[in-house]
Amino acid sequence: MLQRKRPKERYVYILDYLREGNPLDKHRNHKNRPIAQVLGEEYFMLMEALVLGGDYQIEQRVDLFNVQDLKIDLTVSYDDLTSVAKDALPRVVKKIVVDREKEFVEFFNKSEPLTLKLHSLELLPGIGKKTLREILEERKKEPFSSFSDIEKRTTLRNVADIITERILLEIQRKDKYYLFVYPTEVDHRKQQEQVIYVGSLERLKEEKLKKNE
């Protein structure tokens, strides 16, 4: 399993923009100053950012490397999100999944067992032993090329929705395995069981970089 310092997100999506701050926020300096609750595009980390100027729209994608008025302050948990942020979250996650389709298809093609009895694909909603065998047999014949290709060659339907559901489950800390979401210090403190960061997409990216060296 991957072990590393908390990574930095370059791109984030605005889940909620609170121009007057959030009086219910447990962080004192966020109660009466402009803040934004955001989701990272690469590691799906929930964070709060100080808004030092400008104006932001909900579900807007922001390049943190090219803005000066949005500063990430800290990571937060799902329970810290406002109702507006919780409402936007599934739509934003689904958009990221669709935009990163190639990476998730590669996960289907190259994912491996986590233990002797558990394959990483089985952590996706709706995939049991029978469907797992089906996927493994099909990818041996030829790698999957898209979500629609997976759906044509297996009994799975709405693959993007399945992946989205898994990411939301990890964001809400409902399982000890983190396939796609990077577990922050918030998760480590509150998760009673061991937190296991698989980092499937990150692992595949690192393997590809090594091959290209």
C-alpha positions in Angstrom: 0.0 0.0 0.0 1.2 3.5 -0.7 2.5 5.6 2.1 3.5 9.2 1.6 3.0 12.7 2.9 -0.3 14.4 2.1 -0.2 15.5 -1.6 -1.2 18.9 -2.9 -4.1 19.3 -5.3 -3.6 21.5 -8.3 -7.2 21.6 -9.5 -10.2 21.9 -7.2 -14.0 22.3 -7.7 -16.0 24.7 -5.7 -18.6 22.9 -3.6 -19.8 26.0 -1.8 -18.8 29.6 -1.6 -19.6 31.4 1.6 -19.1 35.1 1.1 -19.8 35.9 4.8 -18.1 32.9 6.2 -19.8 30.0 8.0 -21.0 30.7 11.5 -21.4 27.0 12.1 -17.8 26.2 11.1 -15.8 24.6 13.9 -12.7 26.5 12.7 -12.8 29.9 14.4 -11.2 31.9 11.6 -13.7 30.5 9.1 -16.8 31.8 10.9 -16.8 35.3 9.6 -14.6 35.6 6.6 -15.1 34.4 3.0 -14.3 30.8 2.5 -15.0 28.1 0.0 -15.4 24.4 0.5 -13.7 22.5 -2.3 -13.0 19.0 -3.7 -9.6 18.2 -5.2 -9.6 16.7 -8.6 -6.6 14.4 -8.3 -7.0 12.9 -4.8 -10.6 13.7 -4.0 -9.7 15.5 -0.8 -12.2 17.8 0.9 -10.7 21.1 1.9 -11.6 24.6 3.0 -10.0 27.6 1.3 -9.7 31.2 2.3 -11.1 33.5 -0.4 -9.0 36.6 -0.5 -10.7 38.2 -3.4 -12.6 37.5 -6.6 -15.8 35.7 -7.0 -16.4 31.9 -7.4 -19.3 29.8 -8.6 -20.5 26.5 -7.3 -19.0 23.6 -9.3 -16.4 25.9 -10.9 -13.1 24.3 -11.6 -10.1 26.3 -10.3 -6.4 25.9 -11.1 -4.7 26.7 -7.8 -1.4 27.3 -9.5 -2.8 30.2 -11.4 -4.9 32.1 -8.8 -3.8 34.2 -6.0 -7.0 34.8 -4.1 -7.9 31.2 -3.2 -5.7 29.7 -0.6 -6.2 26.2 0.8 -6.3 26.4 4.6 -7.1 22.9 5.8 -8.7 19.5 5.1 -12.2 18.8 6.3 -14.5 15.8 6.6 -17.7 15.1 4.9 -19.6 16.0 8.1 -18.0 19.5 7.9 -19.7 20.2 4.5 -22.6 22.5 4.2 -25.9 21.2 2.8 -25.1 23.1 -0.5 -21.7 21.4 -0.7 -23.1 18.0 0.0 -25.7 18.6 -2.7 -23.0 19.6 -5.3 -20.6 16.8 -4.3 -22.1 13.9 -6.3 -22.4 16.0 -9.5 -18.8 17.2 -9.2 -17.5 13.7 -8.5 -19.4 12.3 -11.5 -17.9 15.1 -13.7 -14.4 14.2 -12.6 -15.0 10.5 -13.2 -16.2 11.2 -16.7 -13.3 13.5 -17.5 -10.8 11.0 -16.2 -12.4 8.0 -17.9 -9.2 6.8 -19.5 -7.6 6.5 -16.0 -10.5 4.6 -14.5 -10.7 2.2 -17.5 -7.0 1.5 -16.9 -7.9 0.6 -13.4 -10.4 -1.9 -14.7 -7.7 -3.3 -17.0 -4.8 -3.5 -14.4 -6.4 -3.7 -11.0 -5.1 -6.5 -8.7 -6.1 -8.5 -5.6 -5.8 -6.7 -2.3 -5.7 -9.9 -0.3 -6.0 -13.6 -1.0 -9.8 -13.3 -0.8 -10.5 -9.8 -2.0 -9.8 -8.2 -5.4 -9.8 -4.4 -5.6 -12.6 -4.6 -8.3 -14.9 -6.2 -5.7 -14.8 -2.9 -3.7 -16.9 -1.3 -6.5 -20.7 -1.5 -5.9 -22.4 -4.3 -7.7 -19.2 -6.3 -8.4 -19.3 -9.8 -6.8 -17.3 -12.9 -7.5 -19.3 -13.8 -10.6 -19.0 -10.3 -12.2 -15.3 -10.2 -11.2 -14.6 -13.4 -13.1 -16.4 -12.0 -16.1 -14.3 -8.8 -16.1 -11.1 -10.7 -15.6 -11.9 -13.0 -18.5 -12.8 -10.2 -20.8 -9.8 -8.1 -20.1 -7.5 -11.1 -20.8 -9.0 -11.3 -24.3 -8.5 -7.6 -24.9 -8.1 -4.5 -22.7 -11.2 -2.4 -22.2 -11.1 0.9 -24.1 -13.9 2.9 -22.5 -16.8 2.8 -20.0 -19.2 1.8 -22.9 -16.8 -1.0 -23.9 -16.9 -2.4 -20.3 -20.7 -2.2 -20.4 -20.9 -3.9 -23.8 -18.6 -6.8 -22.8 -19.8 -7.4 -19.3 -23.1 -7.3 -17.3 -22.1 -4.0 -15.6 -24.2 -1.0 -16.4 -23.5 2.7 -15.7 -19.9 2.3 -14.9 -19.3 6.0 -14.3 -22.1 5.9 -11.7 -20.6 2.8 -10.0 -17.2 4.5 -9.7 -18.8 7.7 -8.5 -20.7 5.8 -5.8 -17.4 4.2 -4.6 -15.7 7.5 -4.4 -18.5 9.0 -2.4 -18.4 6.1 0.0 -14.7 6.7 0.6 -15.2 10.4 1.0 -17.8 9.6 3.7 -15.3 7.2 5.4 -17.6 4.1 5.1 -14.9 1.6 4.4 -11.3 1.2 5.5 -10.0 0.7 2.0 -9.4 3.9 0.0 -9.1 3.0 -3.7 -9.3 6.5 -5.1 -9.6 9.0 -2.3 -6.5 10.1 -0.3 -7.3 9.7 3.4 -6.3 12.8 5.3 -5.4 13.3 8.9 -9.2 13.7 9.6 -9.8 10.1 8.3 -7.0 8.7 10.3 -8.3 10.3 13.6 -11.9 9.3 13.2 -11.7 5.9 11.4 -11.8 3.2 14.2 -10.4 0.5 11.9 -7.1 0.7 10.1 -7.1 3.1 7.2 -5.6 1.5 4.1 -4.7 3.7 1.2 -4.6 1.7 -2.0 -4.1 4.7 -4.3 -5.0 2.7 -7.5 -4.8 5.7 -9.9 -1.7 7.1 -8.3 0.0 3.7 -8.5 -0.9 3.2 -12.2 0.4 6.7 -13.0 3.7 6.0 -11.2 4.1 2.7 -13.0 3.6 4.5 -16.3 6.2 7.1 -15.5 8.7 4.4 -14.6 8.2 2.7 -18.0 8.8 5.9 -19.8 12.1 6.6 -18.0 
